[in-house]
Amino acid sequence: MTPIENHIRETKYIVTGEVVKLLDTKEEGYYFQNFDSTKSYQVKIKILNCYKGGLEEGQIIELGSDFTNCSFYFDNNGRYLLFLDKKKNKYFQKHCSYSGKLENAADNIRVIEEKH
């Protein structure tokens, strides 16, 4: 993976967010054969903090998935640091970025705050 500084420079949206709704469900039409009701590739998140990109605290956005080897399951009510791109009306994790659980992101957030 390239240095985090490159990802900061090349990523349009960098936020922290909390999962408020799982979208990989029958009701949402994204149902998967091995569905786990506590996790989802596609979610709605509430923005907790925006470091880059102009999203507002409290705003709800939808995250899609491109289902690559860098995609990960989001936990219901989980909190994450997210490096995002936008395609049409959905946001997507930047491919193989420093996105991850917020509890493990303190060092990355420190670099983001210093560089931006």
Helices and strands as residue ranges (DSSP letters): H 4-10, E 13-22, E 39-40, E 43-52, E 60-63, E 74-75, E 79-87, E 90-93, E 100-101, G 102-104, H 106-115
